[in-house]
C-alpha cells in the first residue's frame, strides 16, 4: 500500500511526533508498504533526518513569516495556518494514497474529511488528546487510556500496548527482563527531549552537582537542535562526573546502560517503561499531563514540576534509588515494546480484514482452557500427557497470566466472535521462547492454527520461537513446516527472528 504520513517537528512542537512516526514507518516498510512523509519546512523540522532514514519528504509550503504559538496548548499555532489551508496545500502535493497517517495536534476532523473525500483513502489519526476525529483508525498510546474515551464511531486502539517504539526497544527489553538493582556506581541518564526549550536539563544538573554521592555518574543527551545546547555543553565540560552526548544511534541500548533516568512524560516515558527504567519525570507541556498522572498512579515514576526542581529533586532521587526494584517492576508491567507491530497489523487490516485475532488470555478464560486441555486428543499430543486437576490447572494458569516474561493468547474467530484455540510463548532465555499451540477439539482440521501462527509472526517478529512436536503428531509437524519453521531435529522446529 502507498502510505503518506503528515507530521511536523519544530522548536516548539519538539521531535516526538516525527520520531514515533519514523518508528511506525520502519515497521510498515518492513512489511512491504511504500511510505513517505509530508512536512512543513521550519526551524527544527527534522526533514533531513527523515531523508537520512530513507524516506522521501513532500515539503509543504512554508509561511513567509513564522509566529510562535501563544502557549504550549496553542495547537493550531503549531500548524502555522488554518486547517483548511493545510489540507489544500497537502492535496496539491499528494494526489494518490491508500492510507494517510496524521500525527499532529493542529489537524482535526475537518482535515480528515476533506482529504478523504479528495483521495478516497483511509485515515489513521495518532493522538494523545481525546479530540474529535473522522478517522478510520485512531491510535492513542497514552498509558491506561481507554477506547471509550473517544467517540465510538471508529476503530480505536489505546494504551501503552500500542506505544509506537522503534524495534530497538523490543529487542533491548529481552535483556531488561534480567535487570538487577544498581550496586556501587549509579548511572543516571538525563534526557529532556530533542529541544528542551525551557532548559530543564541545566536546572537538573545544577540541582545534582555537589549534592549527590560521588558514585553517581551522569549522562546528558541533548542535541545541537536545542536552543540551550551550548550552555548545557559548556556546563557539562566543567565536571568529570558528567558526560554529554548529542546523539545516540540506539536509544534503547543507551537507556539499558543506565540505572535511572530523568526525562519528560512523553513517548520517552513508554520507552523507559519498556526497559524497566525507574525515572523522575518533569512535565514540560500540557499534553504530557495525562501520561504524568498515569505514571504516578501506576507507581512507575516520581513527578516534580519545573519550579520544584531546586526544592524537591534530591528527595525524589533518593526515593527512586531506595525503591528501585519497586519502580522497575511497575515500569516493566506497563509496556512490552511490541506496540509498533500491533499498530502495523491494525493499519494493514484497514484493507485486508483478518479472520482471527490473538487476544490476551484472562482469568475468565481459565475454565475454557481447562475444558480444552482435558480432551483426549489434546492430551495425546501434549508433551505432558497427564491431565491436571482443576486446582493444579487454576494455579498454573493464574501464574502464567501474572508472568512478565511469557505470553498467553486466546485465538478468536472474529466473524463469529468465538474462541477457537490458544497460543503460549514461554520464555527460556533472552529472545528465546517455546511455543505451545492448540485448537479447540470441535475445530480440529480447520486452518485456524496456520492463520494464528501468521499473526504471531506479525506481533513477535523479533525473537527465536522454538517448537517441540512429537514425531507421531503429523498434523503439527506439517503445521510448523508450512509456517516456515526450520526443522532442527525429528521433534524440534525453530523460527528465527524475521526482523533484524
C-alpha positions in Angstrom: 0.0 0.0 0.0 1.0 3.6 -0.6 1.1 5.4 2.8 1.8 9.1 3.4 2.5 10.4 6.9 1.5 14.0 7.8 3.6 15.1 10.8 5.8 18.1 11.8 8.7 18.8 14.1 9.8 22.3 15.2 11.4 24.1 18.1 8.0 24.3 19.8 6.5 21.0 18.7 9.6 19.1 19.6 10.7 15.8 17.9 8.4 13.2 19.5 5.8 13.1 16.7 8.3 12.6 13.9 10.3 10.0 16.0 7.3 7.8 16.7 6.2 8.2 13.0 9.6 7.0 11.9 9.3 4.0 14.1 6.0 3.2 12.6 7.2 3.8 9.1 10.1 1.4 9.6 7.7 -1.3 10.6 5.3 -0.6 7.7 8.2 -0.6 5.3 9.4 -3.9 6.5 6.0 -5.4 5.9 6.1 -4.3 2.3 4.4 -0.9 2.2 5.6 2.3 0.5 5.9 5.2 3.0 6.6 8.9 2.5 6.3 12.0 4.7 4.7 15.4 4.3 6.0 18.2 6.5 6.3 22.0 6.7 9.9 23.3 6.5 10.5 25.3 9.6 13.1 25.7 12.3 13.8 22.3 13.9 11.8 20.4 11.3 13.8 17.2 11.1 13.3 16.8 7.4 17.0 16.0 6.8 16.7 13.2 9.4 13.7 11.7 7.7 15.5 11.7 4.4 18.6 10.1 6.1 16.3 7.3 7.3 15.5 6.6 3.7 12.1 8.3 3.2 11.1 10.9 0.7 9.6 14.1 2.0 6.9 16.1 0.3 7.7 19.6 1.6 4.6 21.7 2.2 4.5 25.5 1.7 6.4 27.3 4.4 4.9 30.6 5.6 6.8 33.8 4.8 6.9 34.6 8.5 6.6 32.2 11.4 4.8 33.3 14.5 5.4 31.0 17.5 2.4 29.6 19.3 1.0 31.7 22.0 1.3 29.0 24.7 2.1 25.2 24.8 -1.5 24.3 24.2 -1.9 26.5 21.1 -2.0 23.6 18.8 -3.4 25.4 15.8 -0.4 27.7 16.2 1.7 24.6 15.6 0.2 24.3 12.2 1.2 27.8 11.1 -2.0 28.2 9.1 -5.7 27.2 9.1 -6.7 23.5 9.0 -8.3 24.1 5.5 -5.2 25.8 4.2 -3.1 22.9 5.3 -5.4 20.4 3.7 -5.4 22.3 0.4 -1.6 22.5 0.5 -1.4 18.8 1.3 -3.7 17.9 -1.6 -1.6 19.9 -4.0 1.4 17.6 -3.2 -0.4 14.3 -2.6 -2.6 13.1 -5.4 -2.9 9.4 -4.6 -2.5 7.3 -1.5 -4.2 4.3 0.1 -3.7 5.5 3.7 -2.9 8.9 5.2 -1.4 8.8 8.7 -1.8 12.1 10.7 0.2 12.8 13.8 -0.4 16.5 14.5 -2.3 18.2 17.3 -3.2 21.1 14.9 -5.1 18.8 12.5 -8.6 17.8 13.2 -11.7 16.0 11.7 -12.2 18.7 9.1 -8.8 18.0 7.6 -9.6 14.2 7.7 -12.9 14.7 5.9 -11.5 17.0 3.2 -8.5 14.8 2.4 -10.5 11.5 2.5 -13.1 13.0 0.1 -10.5 14.0 -2.4 -8.2 11.0 -2.3 -10.8 8.3 -1.4 -8.3 6.9 1.1 -8.3 5.6 4.7 -7.3 8.0 7.5 -5.3 7.0 10.6 -5.0 9.5 13.4 -2.3 9.3 16.0 -3.5 11.3 19.0 -3.0 11.8 22.8 -5.7 14.4 23.5 -9.0 12.6 23.0 -10.2 15.0 20.3 -12.9 14.7 17.7 -11.7 12.8 14.6 -13.0 11.5 11.4 -10.5 8.7 11.1 -10.8 5.0 10.1 -8.4 4.2 12.9 -7.3 6.1 16.0 -4.1 5.2 17.8 -3.7 6.7 21.3 -0.9 5.1 23.3 -1.3 7.2 26.4 -0.8 4.9 29.4 -4.1 3.5 30.7 -6.1 5.3 28.0 -9.5 3.6 27.3 -11.1 3.5 23.9 -14.5 4.5 25.3 -13.0 8.0 26.0 -13.3 8.6 22.2 -16.4 8.7 20.1 -17.4 5.1 19.3 -17.7 5.6 15.5 -14.3 4.4 14.5 -11.7 1.7 15.2 -9.8 2.8 18.3 -6.7 1.2 19.8 -5.4 2.7 23.1 -3.0 2.3 25.9 0.8 1.6 26.1 0.1 -1.8 24.5 0.2 0.3 21.3 3.2 2.5 22.2 5.0 3.4 19.0 8.5 2.5 20.0 11.1 1.6 17.4 12.2 -2.1 17.1 15.4 -1.5 19.2 13.2 -1.4 22.3 11.5 -4.8 21.9 15.0 -6.3 21.4 16.5 -4.5 24.3 13.6 -5.5 26.5 14.8 -9.1 26.4 17.9 -8.0 28.3 15.9 -5.6 30.5 13.9 -8.5 31.8 17.1 -9.6 33.6 17.9 -6.2 35.1 19.3 -6.0 38.6 19.4 -3.1 41.0 22.5 -0.8 40.9 25.1 -1.7 43.4 28.1 0.7 43.6 28.1 3.1 40.6 24.7 4.6 39.8 24.4 5.7 36.1 21.9 8.4 35.5 20.5 9.4 32.1 19.2 13.0 31.8 17.2 13.4 28.6 14.6 16.1 28.4 13.8 15.7 24.7 15.3 16.9 21.5 14.5 20.6 22.1 14.2 21.3 25.9 13.2 24.9 25.2 12.8 25.6 29.0 16.4 24.5 29.6 15.2 22.0 32.2 18.4 20.0 31.7 20.6 22.7 33.1 18.3 23.1 36.1 18.6 19.4 36.9 22.3 19.4 36.6 22.7 22.3 38.9 20.4 20.6 41.5 22.6 17.4 41.3 26.1 18.7 41.2 27.6 18.9 44.7 24.5 17.4 46.3 24.7 13.8 45.3 27.2 11.0 46.1 30.4 10.7 44.1 29.3 7.2 42.9 26.6 8.8 40.7 27.7 9.2 37.0 25.6 11.4 34.7 25.0 11.2 31.0 23.3 14.1 29.3 21.6 13.6 26.0 20.9 16.9 24.2 21.0 17.5 20.5 22.5 20.6 18.7 19.0 21.5 17.7 18.2 22.5 21.3 18.3 26.3 21.8 20.3 25.9 25.0 22.7 23.3 23.6 26.0 25.3 24.0 25.1 26.5 27.5 24.5 22.9 28.6 27.5 21.5 26.8 29.8 24.1 28.5 28.4 23.3 31.9 28.9 19.5 31.3 32.5 20.1 30.3 33.3 21.5 33.8 32.6 18.2 35.6 34.2 14.8 35.1 31.1 13.1 36.5 29.0 14.4 33.5 29.2 13.0 30.0 27.4 15.0 27.3 26.4 13.3 24.1 24.4 15.0 21.3 23.2 11.8 19.5 22.8 8.1 20.1 22.2 5.7 17.2 20.5 3.3 19.7 18.5 5.0 22.4 17.3 1.6 23.8 20.9 0.5 24.4 21.7 3.9 25.9 18.8 3.5 28.4 19.7 -0.1 29.1 23.2 1.1 30.2 21.7 3.4 32.8 20.1 2.6 36.2 17.7 5.6 36.5 16.6 8.4 34.2 15.3 11.9 34.4 13.0 12.8 31.5 9.7 14.1 30.2 6.4 12.1 30.4 6.0 11.9 26.6 6.8 9.0 24.3 10.2 8.5 26.1 8.2 7.5 29.2 6.9 4.4 27.4 10.5 3.7 26.2 11.7 3.8 29.8 8.8 1.7 30.9 9.6 -0.9 28.3 13.1 -1.3 29.7 12.0 -1.1 33.4 14.0 2.1 33.9 12.9 4.0 37.1 12.6 7.7 36.4 11.9 11.2 37.7 9.5 12.9 35.2 9.3 16.6 34.7 6.3 17.7 32.5 7.2 20.4 30.0 3.8 20.8 28.2 0.1 20.5 28.8 -0.2 17.4 26.6 2.1 15.5 28.9 -0.1 15.8 32.0 -2.2 12.7 31.4 0.8 10.5 30.9 2.4 12.0 34.0 -0.8 11.3 36.0 -0.9 7.7 34.9 2.8 7.0 35.5 2.3 8.2 39.1 -0.9 6.2 39.6 1.0 3.1 38.4 3.8 3.9 40.8 6.2 3.8 37.8 7.8 7.3 38.2 8.1 10.3 40.6 6.8 13.6 39.2 8.1 17.0 40.0 7.3 20.3 38.3 9.9 22.5 36.7 9.6 25.1 39.6 10.1 22.3 42.1 13.5 21.0 40.8 15.6 23.0 43.3 13.4 22.1 46.3 12.2 18.5 45.6 14.7 16.9 43.2 17.1 15.4 45.7 14.5 13.8 47.9 12.9 12.3 44.8 16.2 11.0 43.6 16.9 9.3 47.0 13.4 7.7 46.9 14.0 6.4 43.4 17.2 4.7 44.4 15.8 3.4 47.7 12.8 1.8 46.0 14.5 0.9 42.7 13.1 -2.6 42.4 9.5 -1.5 43.1 9.8 1.2 40.4 11.4 -1.3 38.0 8.6 -3.8 38.4 5.9 -1.1 37.9 7.6 0.0 34.7 8.1 -3.4 33.2 4.4 -4.2 33.5 3.3 -1.1 31.6 4.8 -1.7 28.1 6.3 -4.6 26.3 7.7 -2.7 23.3 5.6 -4.6 20.8 3.1 -1.8 20.2 4.7 -0.9 16.9 3.9 -4.3 15.5 0.3 -4.4 16.9 -0.3 -0.9 15.3 1.1 -2.1 12.0 -1.2 -5.0 12.0 -4.2 -2.8 12.7 -3.3 -0.5 9.9 -2.9 -3.4 7.5 -6.4 -4.6 8.5 -7.9 -1.4 7.0 -7.6 -3.1 3.6 -7.3 -6.8 4.5 -9.7 -7.9 7.2 -8.5 -10.8 9.3 -10.4 -13.9 10.2 -8.7 -14.3 13.5 -7.4 -12.2 16.4 -5.0 -13.0 19.2 -6.3 -11.6 22.4 -4.5 -11.7 25.8 -6.0 -14.5 27.8 -7.5 -13.5 31.2 -8.6 -15.2 34.4 -12.1 -15.6 32.9 -10.6 -18.0 30.3 -9.2 -20.5 32.9 -12.2 -22.7 32.8 -12.4 -22.8 29.0 -8.7 -23.6 28.6 -9.1 -26.4 31.2 -12.0 -27.9 29.2 -9.9 -27.9 26.0 -6.8 -29.4 27.8 -8.8 -32.3 29.2 -9.8 -33.5 25.8 -8.1 -36.9 25.0 -6.7 -35.7 21.6 -5.2 -32.6 23.3 -3.5 -34.7 26.0 -2.4 -37.3 23.5 -0.2 -34.8 21.7 0.9 -32.8 24.7 4.5 -33.2 25.9 3.0 -33.9 29.3 0.1 -36.3 28.8 -1.2 -36.4 32.3 -4.4 -34.5 33.0 -4.0 -31.9 35.7 -6.6 -31.5 38.4 -8.7 -28.3 38.4 -6.8 -26.8 41.3 -3.5 -27.6 39.6 -4.6 -26.1 36.3 -6.1 -23.0 38.0 -2.8 -22.3 39.9 -0.7 -22.9 36.8 -2.7 -20.6 34.5 -3.1 -17.9 37.2 0.7 -17.8 37.5 1.2 -17.8 33.7 -1.1 -14.8 33.4 0.9 -13.0 36.0 4.2 -13.6 34.2 6.1 -10.6 33.0 8.0 -12.7 30.5 5.6 -15.2 29.0 2.7 -14.6 26.6 -0.7 -16.3 26.7 -3.1 -15.6 23.8 -6.6 -16.8 23.1 -7.3 -17.3 19.4 -10.6 -15.8 18.4 -12.7 -16.1 15.3 -13.6 -12.5 14.5 -16.6 -13.1 12.4 -18.4 -15.4 14.9 -16.8 -13.8 18.0 -15.8 -17.1 19.5 -12.6 -18.5 21.0 -11.2 -21.3 18.9 -7.8 -22.1 20.5 -4.8 -20.8 22.4 -1.1 -20.0 21.9 1.5 -19.7 24.6 5.1 -18.3 24.4 7.2 -19.4 27.4 10.5 -17.6 27.8 13.5 -19.9 28.2 16.2 -17.2 28.0 16.6 -13.7 26.4 15.0 -13.7 22.9 14.2 -17.4 23.0 10.6 -18.7 23.6 9.0 -22.1 23.4 5.6 -22.1 21.6 2.6 -24.2 22.6 -0.5 -24.0 20.3 -3.7 -26.0 20.4 -7.1 -25.6 18.7 -10.4 -26.4 20.4 -11.4 -30.0 19.7 -14.5 -29.0 17.7 -12.3 -27.1 15.3 -9.8 -29.8 14.5 -9.0 -29.8 10.8 -9.6 -26.1 10.3 -7.0 -23.6 9.1 -7.1 -21.7 12.4 -3.6 -22.8 13.5 -1.9 -21.7 10.3 -3.5 -18.2 10.5 -2.7 -17.9 14.2 1.0 -18.5 13.5 1.0 -16.0 10.7 -0.5 -13.4 13.1 2.1 -14.3 15.7 4.8 -13.6 13.2 3.5 -10.0 12.8 3.3 -9.4 16.5 6.5 -11.2 17.5 9.0 -10.8 14.6 11.9 -10.1 16.8 12.5 -13.4 18.8 13.5 -17.0 18.3 10.5 -19.3 18.6 11.1 -23.0 19.4 8.6 -25.7 18.8 8.8 -29.2 20.2 6.5 -31.7 18.5 6.1 -35.4 18.9 7.1 -37.3 15.7 3.7 -39.0 15.7 1.9 -35.7 15.7 1.8 -35.5 12.0 -0.6 -32.5 11.8 1.5 -30.3 14.0 4.7 -31.4 12.2 3.1 -30.2 8.9 1.8 -27.1 10.5 5.2 -25.8 11.5 6.8 -26.8 8.2 4.1 -24.9 6.3 4.6 -21.9 8.6 8.3 -21.7 7.6 9.7 -23.0 10.8 13.1 -24.7 10.3 13.3 -28.3 11.2 16.2 -28.7 13.7 15.7 -32.4 14.5 13.0 -35.1 14.4 10.9 -33.3 17.0 12.2 -29.7 17.1 11.5 -26.7 14.9 12.8 -23.1 15.0 11.5 -19.8 13.7 14.4 -17.3 13.8 13.7 -13.6 14.1 12.2 -12.3 10.8 13.1 -8.7 11.6 16.7 -7.6 12.4 
